Amino acid sequence: MVVSAVAVTALYMLRFKPKAPPAARPVPPQTATIARTALATTATLQGNLGYGTPSPFTGHKSGTVTWLPVVGAVVGQGQPLYDVDAKHVILFLGGTPLYRAINAQATPGPDIAEVNADLRALGYGKVLTGDAYTPATEDALKKWQQQNGFTASGALAVGDIAVLPAPVRVASLDAQLGASAAADVMSLSSTTKHVTASVDPHQIDTSVLTPGLKLSLSLPNGKQTTGTVSALTASGAASQGASSGSGGGGGAGGLSMTVDIADQSALAGMDSGSVGITVTTGSATDVLAVPIEALVAVQGGGYAVQVVTGDGQTSMLVGVQTGLFANGLVQISGQGITEGLKVVTVS
């Protein structure tokens, strides 16, 4: 019986042989299309939000300090900066400190021009111009002095006013009430917030950083805004740009960078914090590009791409010159390389 069963099974298998599996079809290669686009490479730096490096302010009026502003106060043109012997020292704006008495005996000069300009800006003497002390200067000074509790002498002594280039923010107080006023009184900083960063040349090619360069900023609150490079200070060198650099030095061969932020409203509620700075290090517009995976290294150096031929089943190697690499793409050019061609990315 066993022999009979085996014989039947063998006969069944001979009559009903299983079909051979179908031949495997070749998997077509993955392709990409040569596209015309714009490419950009970026680098990210870390900066700090703040008011810049404070500068010490030294008083030049003899007497005793009797009033000081609070730290963080902003002092503008025509406002008191501090008090000496219960009299305000008022902030005037200009580039030349008051280095002599301003009176009828003073010869024309830039200090008088600044006094005239400040008095005019504050509403005293609408036609007050020039760099000479005139009867109009005397009249305007007397009116200003009367309004601010001074003796209406029509003259100014050294130290009666503080002349600085712009409104200031009180960063710290170096003097106490009752101290001598002819000393370091306080430290002052800019009234506007900006970002400072130390730039390591090993991290980024510093040649791409120039005054006026626009940057993308990631603020401490997570919001995005833009800024403009206003100053670059090389380690141990003077600054380049419209204003001096602030922040820590960039180290040997590095830079200290100051970034101005035009939209100060974006910084509301933030006086400090870490800021991400995105710098565009390279860019190319209206170029042909493919995924980096499409490049084929050629023996002897250089690259090629496998251009898919008309039947879609075959390809041929075409030599290319590469340009910018960015975001997984590479700029290519070469004879026969045109927009819309398909190239093999994965064989």
ABEGO torsion letter per residue (X at the ends): XAAAAAAAAAAAAAABBBBBBBBBBBBBBBBBBBBBBBBBBBBBBBBBBEAEBBBBBBBABBEBBABBBBBGBBBBBGBBABBBGGBBBBBBBEABBBABBBBAABBBBAAAAAAAAAAAAAGBGAABBEABBBAAAAAAAAAAAAAAGBBBAGBBBBGABBBBABBBBBABBABBBGBBABBBABBBBBABBBBBBBBBAAABBAAABBBGBBBBBBBAAGBBBBBBBABBBBBGBBBBEABBBBEBBAEBGBBBBBBBBABAAAABGBABEBBBBBBBABBBBGBBBBBAAABBBBBGEEBBBBBBBAAGABBBBBBBBBBBBBGGBBBBBEBGBBBGBBBBABX
